[in-house]
């Protein structure tokens, strides 16, 4: 499979406000990823624990990921379920976000 563009959404800490609370600024970055469906075995194993993985994104360089918890792909929002590093690659398993605000 070729590379697709995905958008990683997250936040970065930008100091504190006048009350001393942390100020977080939303971020959006585009990165390349290979996209795969979740295998049947992994899907059913996760279902048994109440999780619903739908899609996998594989980044060729784990350094492209900075802990973002939302991925946008083909105008759909996905929530990161887990990440798994294999050598330099990073595999991100995600599920579709429902009623995202």
N, CA, C and O atoms as CSV, one atom per row, in Angstrom:
chain,resi,resn,atom,element,x,y,z
A,1,UNK,N,N,0.837,-1.193,0.000
A,1,UNK,CA,C,0.000,0.000,0.000
A,1,UNK,C,C,0.867,1.235,0.000
A,1,UNK,O,O,1.966,1.243,0.553
A,2,UNK,N,N,0.360,2.275,-0.625
A,2,UNK,CA,C,1.093,3.527,-0.673
A,2,UNK,C,C,0.895,4.352,0.576
A,2,UNK,O,O,0.226,3.939,1.523
A,3,UNK,N,N,1.483,5.508,0.557
A,3,UNK,CA,C,1.342,6.409,1.698
A,3,UNK,C,C,0.147,7.319,1.512
A,3,UNK,O,O,-0.091,7.833,0.419
A,4,UNK,N,N,-0.604,7.516,2.581
A,4,UNK,CA,C,-1.719,8.461,2.627
A,4,UNK,C,C,-1.350,9.561,3.605
A,4,UNK,O,O,-0.489,9.381,4.466
A,5,UNK,N,N,-2.009,10.698,3.464
A,5,UNK,CA,C,-1.807,11.795,4.400
A,5,UNK,C,C,-2.859,11.685,5.497
A,5,UNK,O,O,-4.053,11.571,5.222
A,6,UNK,N,N,-2.401,11.721,6.734
A,6,UNK,CA,C,-3.311,11.771,7.881
A,6,UNK,C,C,-3.004,13.043,8.659
A,6,UNK,O,O,-1.920,13.614,8.538
A,7,UNK,N,N,-3.961,13.474,9.450
A,7,UNK,CA,C,-3.770,14.653,10.295
A,7,UNK,C,C,-3.754,14.192,11.744
A,7,UNK,O,O,-4.667,13.501,12.197
A,8,UNK,N,N,-2.719,14.574,12.459
A,8,UNK,CA,C,-2.602,14.272,13.885
A,8,UNK,C,C,-3.021,15.519,14.660
A,8,UNK,O,O,-2.463,16.598,14.461
A,9,UNK,N,N,-4.005,15.365,15.542
A,9,UNK,CA,C,-4.450,16.483,16.375
A,9,UNK,C,C,-4.041,16.241,17.818
A,9,UNK,O,O,-4.196,15.141,18.348
A,10,UNK,N,N,-3.524,17.273,18.435
A,10,UNK,CA,C,-3.122,17.168,19.831
A,10,UNK,C,C,-3.084,18.539,20.470
A,10,UNK,O,O,-3.705,19.479,19.975
A,11,UNK,N,N,-2.365,18.652,21.557
A,11,UNK,CA,C,-2.172,19.937,22.231
A,11,UNK,C,C,-0.728,20.013,22.710
A,11,UNK,O,O,-0.080,18.996,22.957
A,12,UNK,N,N,-0.247,21.234,22.833
A,12,UNK,CA,C,1.069,21.459,23.428
A,12,UNK,C,C,0.899,22.416,24.599
A,12,UNK,O,O,0.030,23.287,24.583
A,13,UNK,N,N,1.721,22.248,25.591
A,13,UNK,CA,C,1.702,23.105,26.768
A,13,UNK,C,C,2.408,24.414,26.433
A,13,UNK,O,O,3.519,24.412,25.902
A,14,UNK,N,N,1.757,25.523,26.746
A,14,UNK,CA,C,2.320,26.835,26.432
A,14,UNK,C,C,2.330,27.716,27.684
A,14,UNK,O,O,1.736,28.794,27.699
A,15,UNK,N,N,2.997,27.255,28.708
A,15,UNK,CA,C,3.100,28.044,29.928
A,15,UNK,C,C,1.873,27.920,30.806
A,15,UNK,O,O,1.148,26.927,30.754
A,16,UNK,N,N,1.652,28.954,31.621
A,16,UNK,CA,C,0.517,28.958,32.542
A,16,UNK,C,C,-0.227,30.284,32.418
A,16,UNK,O,O,0.329,31.286,31.969
A,17,UNK,N,N,-1.506,30.267,32.828
A,17,UNK,CA,C,-2.291,31.505,32.808
A,17,UNK,C,C,-2.094,32.258,34.121
A,17,UNK,O,O,-1.274,31.870,34.953
A,18,UNK,N,N,-2.857,33.339,34.297
A,18,UNK,CA,C,-2.704,34.185,35.489
A,18,UNK,C,C,-3.068,33.471,36.782
A,18,UNK,O,O,-2.682,33.922,37.860
A,19,UNK,N,N,-3.813,32.353,36.695
A,19,UNK,CA,C,-4.157,31.577,37.878
A,19,UNK,C,C,-3.180,30.426,38.129
A,19,UNK,O,O,-3.310,29.684,39.101
A,20,UNK,N,N,-2.208,30.296,37.237
A,20,UNK,CA,C,-1.231,29.226,37.380
A,20,UNK,C,C,-1.635,27.920,36.723
A,20,UNK,O,O,-0.936,26.914,36.845
A,21,UNK,N,N,-2.768,27.934,36.024
A,21,UNK,CA,C,-3.220,26.725,35.330
A,21,UNK,C,C,-2.480,26.580,34.009
A,21,UNK,O,O,-2.167,27.578,33.360
A,22,UNK,N,N,-2.199,25.351,33.606
A,22,UNK,CA,C,-1.499,25.158,32.334
A,22,UNK,C,C,-2.352,25.610,31.148
A,22,UNK,O,O,-3.566,25.410,31.129
A,23,UNK,N,N,-1.705,26.214,30.177
A,23,UNK,CA,C,-2.378,26.654,28.957
A,23,UNK,C,C,-1.981,25.686,27.849
A,23,UNK,O,O,-0.800,25.496,27.557
A,24,UNK,N,N,-2.988,25.086,27.247
A,24,UNK,CA,C,-2.751,24.135,26.157
A,24,UNK,C,C,-3.243,24.733,24.849
A,24,UNK,O,O,-4.341,25.285,24.774
A,25,UNK,N,N,-2.415,24.613,23.825
A,25,UNK,CA,C,-2.746,25.128,22.505
A,25,UNK,C,C,-2.974,23.947,21.572
A,25,UNK,O,O,-2.138,23.045,21.502
A,26,UNK,N,N,-4.112,23.939,20.843
A,26,UNK,CA,C,-4.367,22.840,19.905
A,26,UNK,C,C,-3.362,22.843,18.757
A,26,UNK,O,O,-2.941,23.898,18.283
A,27,UNK,N,N,-2.987,21.644,18.323
A,27,UNK,CA,C,-2.063,21.506,17.201
A,27,UNK,C,C,-2.662,20.575,16.159
A,27,UNK,O,O,-3.482,19.714,16.477
A,28,UNK,N,N,-2.247,20.755,14.916
A,28,UNK,CA,C,-2.634,19.880,13.798
A,28,UNK,C,C,-1.425,19.747,12.894
A,28,UNK,O,O,-0.832,20.738,12.469
A,29,UNK,N,N,-1.070,18.492,12.607
A,29,UNK,CA,C,0.065,18.240,11.721
A,29,UNK,C,C,-0.309,17.169,10.712
A,29,UNK,O,O,-1.023,16.219,11.033
A,30,UNK,N,N,0.175,17.331,9.498
A,30,UNK,CA,C,-0.011,16.304,8.480
A,30,UNK,C,C,1.235,15.429,8.425
A,30,UNK,O,O,2.359,15.931,8.424
A,31,UNK,N,N,1.027,14.123,8.380
A,31,UNK,CA,C,2.124,13.171,8.232
A,31,UNK,C,C,1.687,12.083,7.248
A,31,UNK,O,O,0.497,11.894,6.997
A,32,UNK,N,N,2.664,11.383,6.705
A,32,UNK,CA,C,2.367,10.267,5.823
A,32,UNK,C,C,2.240,8.987,6.635
A,32,UNK,O,O,2.980,8.771,7.594
A,33,UNK,N,N,1.296,8.143,6.243
A,33,UNK,CA,C,1.098,6.861,6.924
A,33,UNK,C,C,0.575,5.839,5.923
A,33,UNK,O,O,-0.090,6.186,4.947
A,34,UNK,N,N,0.885,4.586,6.183
A,34,UNK,CA,C,0.258,3.492,5.453
A,34,UNK,C,C,-0.974,3.101,6.263
A,34,UNK,O,O,-0.923,3.044,7.492
A,35,UNK,N,N,-2.069,2.835,5.578
A,35,UNK,CA,C,-3.341,2.582,6.253
A,35,UNK,C,C,-3.775,1.142,5.996
A,35,UNK,O,O,-3.750,0.665,4.862
A,36,UNK,N,N,-4.174,0.459,7.071
A,36,UNK,CA,C,-4.603,-0.934,6.990
A,36,UNK,C,C,-5.859,-1.123,7.828
A,36,UNK,O,O,-6.107,-0.369,8.769
A,37,UNK,N,N,-6.639,-2.122,7.486
A,37,UNK,CA,C,-7.752,-2.480,8.359
A,37,UNK,C,C,-7.200,-3.344,9.487
A,37,UNK,O,O,-6.121,-3.926,9.368
A,38,UNK,N,N,-7.944,-3.420,10.569
A,38,UNK,CA,C,-7.543,-4.233,11.712
A,38,UNK,C,C,-7.847,-5.691,11.380
A,38,UNK,O,O,-8.920,-6.003,10.863
A,39,UNK,N,N,-6.917,-6.565,11.672
A,39,UNK,CA,C,-7.108,-7.991,11.416
A,39,UNK,C,C,-8.231,-8.576,12.253
A,39,UNK,O,O,-8.533,-8.085,13.341
A,40,UNK,N,N,-8.841,-9.622,11.738
A,40,UNK,CA,C,-9.983,-10.250,12.403
A,40,UNK,C,C,-9.630,-10.742,13.804
A,40,UNK,O,O,-10.395,-10.536,14.745
A,41,UNK,N,N,-8.476,-11.390,13.944
A,41,UNK,CA,C,-8.068,-11.898,15.257
A,41,UNK,C,C,-7.903,-10.785,16.268
A,41,UNK,O,O,-8.381,-10.885,17.398
A,42,UNK,N,N,-7.225,-9.721,15.862
A,42,UNK,CA,C,-7.018,-8.583,16.762
A,42,UNK,C,C,-8.350,-7.918,17.104
A,42,UNK,O,O,-8.569,-7.503,18.242
A,43,UNK,N,N,-9.240,-7.818,16.109
A,43,UNK,CA,C,-10.541,-7.194,16.337
A,43,UNK,C,C,-11.333,-7.952,17.408
A,43,UNK,O,O,-11.846,-7.348,18.350
A,44,UNK,N,N,-11.428,-9.282,17.256
A,44,UNK,CA,C,-12.217,-10.068,18.208
A,44,UNK,C,C,-11.561,-10.126,19.582
A,44,UNK,O,O,-12.253,-10.154,20.599
A,45,UNK,N,N,-10.245,-10.143,19.618
A,45,UNK,CA,C,-9.547,-10.132,20.904
A,45,UNK,C,C,-9.827,-8.820,21.645
A,45,UNK,O,O,-10.054,-8.825,22.855
A,46,UNK,N,N,-9.810,-7.707,20.924
A,46,UNK,CA,C,-10.081,-6.410,21.540
A,46,UNK,C,C,-11.549,-6.294,21.949
A,46,UNK,O,O,-11.860,-5.727,22.996
A,47,UNK,N,N,-12.447,-6.829,21.125
A,47,UNK,CA,C,-13.879,-6.792,21.443
A,47,UNK,C,C,-14.156,-7.471,22.784
A,47,UNK,O,O,-15.026,-7.039,23.540
A,48,UNK,N,N,-13.411,-8.532,23.069
A,48,UNK,CA,C,-13.609,-9.277,24.317
A,48,UNK,C,C,-13.316,-8.416,25.537
A,48,UNK,O,O,-13.829,-8.689,26.622
A,49,UNK,N,N,-12.498,-7.379,25.374
A,49,UNK,CA,C,-12.182,-6.489,26.486
A,49,UNK,C,C,-12.925,-5.159,26.381
A,49,UNK,O,O,-12.630,-4.220,27.120
A,50,UNK,N,N,-13.897,-5.079,25.455
A,50,UNK,CA,C,-14.710,-3.878,25.331
A,50,UNK,C,C,-14.152,-2.812,24.411
A,50,UNK,O,O,-14.703,-1.713,24.345
A,51,UNK,N,N,-13.070,-3.105,23.697
A,51,UNK,CA,C,-12.479,-2.135,22.778
A,51,UNK,C,C,-12.960,-2.413,21.358
A,51,UNK,O,O,-13.345,-3.539,21.042
A,52,UNK,N,N,-12.941,-1.395,20.501
A,52,UNK,CA,C,-13.431,-1.553,19.135
A,52,UNK,C,C,-12.449,-0.979,18.108
A,52,UNK,O,O,-12.740,0.045,17.489
A,53,UNK,N,N,-11.308,-1.613,17.920
A,53,UNK,CA,C,-10.354,-1.099,16.940
A,53,UNK,C,C,-10.923,-1.221,15.529
A,53,UNK,O,O,-11.572,-2.214,15.201
A,54,UNK,N,N,-10.679,-0.208,14.693
A,54,UNK,CA,C,-11.211,-0.215,13.335
A,54,UNK,C,C,-10.150,-0.101,12.262
A,54,UNK,O,O,-10.312,-0.630,11.162
A,55,UNK,N,N,-9.057,0.592,12.579
A,55,UNK,CA,C,-8.102,0.934,11.533
A,55,UNK,C,C,-6.704,1.030,12.127
A,55,UNK,O,O,-6.533,1.330,13.309
A,56,UNK,N,N,-5.698,0.767,11.277
A,56,UNK,CA,C,-4.301,0.902,11.696
A,56,UNK,C,C,-3.605,1.887,10.782
A,56,UNK,O,O,-3.813,1.894,9.569
A,57,UNK,N,N,-2.782,2.709,11.382
A,57,UNK,CA,C,-1.934,3.634,10.646
A,57,UNK,C,C,-0.498,3.267,10.986
A,57,UNK,O,O,-0.160,3.116,12.160
A,58,UNK,N,N,0.343,3.123,9.983
A,58,UNK,CA,C,1.743,2.811,10.244
A,58,UNK,C,C,2.599,3.964,9.743
A,58,UNK,O,O,2.637,4.263,8.550
A,59,UNK,N,N,3.291,4.610,10.691
A,59,UNK,CA,C,4.206,5.694,10.373
A,59,UNK,C,C,5.583,5.094,10.173
A,59,UNK,O,O,6.009,4.246,10.957
A,60,UNK,N,N,6.286,5.522,9.131
A,60,UNK,CA,C,7.597,4.932,8.855
A,60,UNK,C,C,8.654,5.392,9.860
A,60,UNK,O,O,9.702,4.760,9.990
A,61,UNK,N,N,8.385,6.482,10.567
A,61,UNK,CA,C,9.317,6.981,11.577
A,61,UNK,C,C,8.539,7.296,12.855
A,61,UNK,O,O,7.680,8.177,12.861
A,62,UNK,N,N,8.840,6.581,13.927
A,62,UNK,CA,C,8.126,6.776,15.197
A,62,UNK,C,C,8.246,8.206,15.708
A,62,UNK,O,O,7.406,8.644,16.495
A,63,UNK,N,N,9.267,8.942,15.283
A,63,UNK,CA,C,9.453,10.321,15.743
A,63,UNK,C,C,8.406,11.274,15.160
A,63,UNK,O,O,8.270,12.402,15.634
A,64,UNK,N,N,7.658,10.827,14.128
A,64,UNK,CA,C,6.589,11.653,13.565
A,64,UNK,C,C,5.402,11.756,14.509
A,64,UNK,O,O,4.548,12.626,14.340
A,65,UNK,N,N,5.341,10.878,15.497
A,65,UNK,CA,C,4.217,10.852,16.438
A,65,UNK,C,C,4.645,11.481,17.752
A,65,UNK,O,O,5.683,11.131,18.315
A,66,UNK,N,N,3.822,12.426,18.239
A,66,UNK,CA,C,4.156,13.132,19.469
A,66,UNK,C,C,3.049,13.021,20.510
A,66,UNK,O,O,2.764,13.971,21.239
A,67,UNK,N,N,2.428,11.838,20.565
A,67,UNK,CA,C,1.421,11.582,21.589
A,67,UNK,C,C,0.025,12.083,21.271
A,67,UNK,O,O,-0.832,12.106,22.155
A,68,UNK,N,N,-0.229,12.484,20.031
A,68,UNK,CA,C,-1.562,12.950,19.666
A,68,UNK,C,C,-2.584,11.848,19.899
A,68,UNK,O,O,-2.271,10.665,19.760
A,69,UNK,N,N,-3.806,12.234,20.253
A,69,UNK,CA,C,-4.851,11.251,20.552
A,69,UNK,C,C,-5.967,11.215,19.513
A,69,UNK,O,O,-6.866,10.378,19.600
A,70,UNK,N,N,-5.918,12.115,18.532
A,70,UNK,CA,C,-6.933,12.145,17.476
A,70,UNK,C,C,-6.240,12.121,16.125
A,70,UNK,O,O,-5.246,12.813,15.904
A,71,UNK,N,N,-6.788,11.305,15.222
A,71,UNK,CA,C,-6.291,11.219,13.849
A,71,UNK,C,C,-7.462,11.486,12.919
A,71,UNK,O,O,-8.549,10.938,13.097
A,72,UNK,N,N,-7.229,12.333,11.925
A,72,UNK,CA,C,-8.248,12.575,10.909
A,72,UNK,C,C,-7.748,11.941,9.613
A,72,UNK,O,O,-6.641,12.210,9.147
A,73,UNK,N,N,-8.600,11.094,9.052
A,73,UNK,CA,C,-8.272,10.401,7.805
A,73,UNK,C,C,-9.545,10.314,6.968
A,73,UNK,O,O,-10.572,9.826,7.439
A,74,UNK,N,N,-9.474,10.784,5.740
A,74,UNK,CA,C,-10.641,10.797,4.843
A,74,UNK,C,C,-11.848,11.470,5.498
A,74,UNK,O,O,-12.970,10.973,5.402
A,75,UNK,N,N,-11.613,12.590,6.156
A,75,UNK,CA,C,-12.648,13.396,6.827
A,75,UNK,C,C,-13.315,12.701,8.002
A,75,UNK,O,O,-14.330,13.183,8.504
A,76,UNK,N,N,-12.773,11.593,8.447
A,76,UNK,CA,C,-13.288,10.879,9.627
A,76,UNK,C,C,-12.321,11.095,10.781
A,76,UNK,O,O,-11.107,11.142,10.585
A,77,UNK,N,N,-12.868,11.226,11.990
A,77,UNK,CA,C,-12.046,11.388,13.194
A,77,UNK,C,C,-11.907,10.037,13.878
A,77,UNK,O,O,-12.886,9.317,14.069
A,78,UNK,N,N,-10.686,9.709,14.240
A,78,UNK,CA,C,-10.398,8.464,14.944
A,78,UNK,C,C,-9.687,8.795,16.247
A,78,UNK,O,O,-8.906,9.743,16.313
A,79,UNK,N,N,-9.957,8.020,17.270
A,79,UNK,CA,C,-9.311,8.156,18.569
A,79,UNK,C,C,-8.246,7.069,18.668
A,79,UNK,O,O,-8.501,5.916,18.319
A,80,UNK,N,N,-7.062,7.428,19.141
A,80,UNK,CA,C,-5.967,6.462,19.268
A,80,UNK,C,C,-6.292,5.485,20.389
A,80,UNK,O,O,-6.611,5.886,21.509
A,81,UNK,N,N,-6.208,4.216,20.076
A,81,UNK,CA,C,-6.456,3.156,21.049
A,81,UNK,C,C,-5.146,2.677,21.650
A,81,UNK,O,O,-5.027,2.518,22.865
A,82,UNK,N,N,-4.161,2.449,20.785
A,82,UNK,CA,C,-2.841,2.036,21.268
A,82,UNK,C,C,-1.804,2.319,20.202
A,82,UNK,O,O,-2.125,2.482,19.025
A,83,UNK,N,N,-0.556,2.376,20.633
A,83,UNK,CA,C,0.573,2.501,19.709
A,83,UNK,C,C,1.536,1.362,19.986
A,83,UNK,O,O,1.625,0.854,21.104
A,84,UNK,N,N,2.255,0.976,18.945
A,84,UNK,CA,C,3.206,-0.121,19.080
A,84,UNK,C,C,4.383,0.168,18.164
A,84,UNK,O,O,4.216,0.327,16.955
A,85,UNK,N,N,5.569,0.234,18.747
A,85,UNK,CA,C,6.768,0.521,17.965
A,85,UNK,C,C,7.405,-0.768,17.481
A,85,UNK,O,O,7.629,-1.700,18.253
A,86,UNK,N,N,7.696,-0.804,16.172
A,86,UNK,CA,C,8.396,-1.932,15.560
A,86,UNK,C,C,9.603,-1.370,14.835
A,86,UNK,O,O,9.483,-0.883,13.710
A,87,UNK,N,N,10.774,-1.433,15.473
A,87,UNK,CA,C,11.961,-0.821,14.878
A,87,UNK,C,C,11.765,0.678,14.797
A,87,UNK,O,O,11.475,1.325,15.804
A,88,UNK,N,N,11.922,1.239,13.602
A,88,UNK,CA,C,11.705,2.674,13.413
A,88,UNK,C,C,10.242,3.012,13.160
A,88,UNK,O,O,9.837,4.166,13.298
A,89,UNK,N,N,9.451,2.015,12.793
A,89,UNK,CA,C,8.047,2.253,12.485
A,89,UNK,C,C,7.205,2.330,13.751
A,89,UNK,O,O,7.565,1.787,14.795
A,90,UNK,N,N,6.068,3.022,13.629
A,90,UNK,CA,C,5.110,3.084,14.727
A,90,UNK,C,C,3.751,2.694,14.174
A,90,UNK,O,O,3.267,3.278,13.204
A,91,UNK,N,N,3.147,1.706,14.801
A,91,UNK,CA,C,1.811,1.254,14.427
A,91,UNK,C,C,0.816,1.877,15.392
A,91,UNK,O,O,0.962,1.758,16.608
A,92,UNK,N,N,-0.200,2.544,14.846
A,92,UNK,CA,C,-1.233,3.178,15.659
A,92,UNK,C,C,-2.555,2.501,15.352
A,92,UNK,O,O,-3.000,2.494,14.204
A,93,UNK,N,N,-3.178,1.937,16.359
A,93,UNK,CA,C,-4.500,1.334,16.203
A,93,UNK,C,C,-5.515,2.339,16.736
A,93,UNK,O,O,-5.329,2.920,17.804
A,94,UNK,N,N,-6.601,2.536,15.969
A,94,UNK,CA,C,-7.562,3.575,16.329
A,94,UNK,C,C,-8.990,3.108,16.089
A,94,UNK,O,O,-9.230,2.115,15.402
A,95,UNK,N,N,-9.933,3.843,16.669
A,95,UNK,CA,C,-11.351,3.575,16.456
A,95,UNK,C,C,-12.045,4.883,16.098
A,95,UNK,O,O,-11.567,5.963,16.447
A,96,UNK,N,N,-13.163,4.784,15.406
A,96,UNK,CA,C,-13.901,5.953,14.951
A,96,UNK,C,C,-14.496,6.678,16.144
A,96,UNK,O,O,-15.087,6.068,17.036
A,97,UNK,N,N,-14.326,7.998,16.140
A,97,UNK,CA,C,-14.856,8.828,17.213
A,97,UNK,C,C,-16.315,9.123,16.914
A,97,UNK,O,O,-16.643,9.523,15.797
A,98,UNK,N,N,-17.201,8.935,17.886
A,98,UNK,CA,C,-18.616,9.176,17.717
A,98,UNK,C,C,-19.006,10.434,18.460
A,98,UNK,O,O,-18.578,10.652,19.593
A,99,UNK,N,N,-19.817,11.262,17.825
A,99,UNK,CA,C,-20.307,12.515,18.422
A,99,UNK,C,C,-19.176,13.406,18.927
A,99,UNK,O,O,-19.225,13.927,20.042
A,100,UNK,N,N,-18.150,13.572,18.078
A,100,UNK,CA,C,-17.029,14.431,18.466
A,100,UNK,C,C,-17.483,15.889,18.507
A,100,UNK,O,O,-18.200,16.358,17.623
A,101,UNK,N,N,-17.058,16.577,19.526
A,101,UNK,CA,C,-17.452,17.990,19.652
A,101,UNK,C,C,-16.415,18.884,19.019
A,101,UNK,O,O,-16.568,20.106,19.024
